[in-house]
Amino acid sequence: MANYCEICGKGIVSGMNVSHSHLKTKRTWKPNIQRVRAIVNGEVKRVNVCTRCLRSGNVQRDI
């Protein structure tokens, strides 16, 4: 599955795990992407959308 939102473009972000002794290791944060049926330009399509866009109403879901 794609790891980016087709509506807002949110994707994977990288950073560091920092321990108590301040050792650093690489890590990633992945967005919560859902594959939903949505109405896009008047027709039903399957799109990869983050839950923030679903919750805020940026996507009109097909029921």
C-alpha positions as CSV (number, residue, x, y, z in Angstrom):
1,M,0.0,0.0,0.0
2,A,1.1,3.5,-0.7
3,N,2.4,5.4,2.3
4,Y,1.1,8.8,1.4
5,C,-2.3,10.5,1.4
6,E,-3.6,11.3,-2.1
7,I,-5.6,14.3,-0.7
8,C,-3.1,16.2,1.5
9,G,0.2,14.5,0.5
10,K,1.1,13.5,4.0
11,G,3.8,10.8,3.9
12,I,6.5,9.1,5.8
13,V,8.7,11.3,8.1
14,S,12.1,10.2,9.4
15,G,13.8,11.2,12.6
16,M,15.8,9.8,15.5
17,N,15.0,7.6,18.6
18,V,16.9,9.2,21.4
19,S,17.6,7.1,24.5
20,H,18.2,8.2,28.0
21,S,21.9,8.1,27.4
22,H,21.4,10.2,24.3
23,L,22.3,7.4,21.8
24,K,20.5,8.1,18.5
25,T,19.1,5.6,16.0
26,K,17.1,6.2,12.9
27,R,13.3,5.7,12.9
28,T,10.3,6.6,10.8
29,W,6.8,7.7,11.5
30,K,4.1,6.4,9.1
31,P,0.8,8.1,8.5
32,N,-2.5,6.1,9.2
33,I,-3.5,5.5,5.5
34,Q,-6.8,3.9,4.7
35,R,-7.9,2.7,1.2
36,V,-11.5,3.9,0.8
37,R,-14.1,4.3,-1.9
38,A,-14.6,8.0,-2.4
39,I,-16.4,10.2,-4.9
40,V,-13.7,12.0,-7.0
41,N,-14.9,14.2,-9.9
42,G,-18.3,12.7,-9.8
43,E,-17.2,9.1,-10.0
44,V,-16.4,6.4,-7.4
45,K,-12.7,5.6,-7.1
46,R,-10.5,3.8,-4.5
47,V,-8.1,6.3,-3.0
48,N,-5.4,6.2,-0.3
49,V,-6.4,8.7,2.3
50,C,-5.1,9.6,5.8
51,T,-7.5,9.4,8.7
52,R,-7.1,13.1,9.4
53,C,-8.7,13.9,5.9
54,L,-11.4,11.3,6.5
55,R,-12.3,12.8,9.9
56,S,-12.2,16.4,8.8
57,G,-14.5,15.8,5.8
58,N,-12.0,16.5,3.0
59,V,-13.1,13.3,1.4
60,Q,-16.7,12.4,0.4
61,R,-17.0,8.7,1.0
62,D,-19.2,6.4,-1.1
63,I,-21.5,4.4,1.0
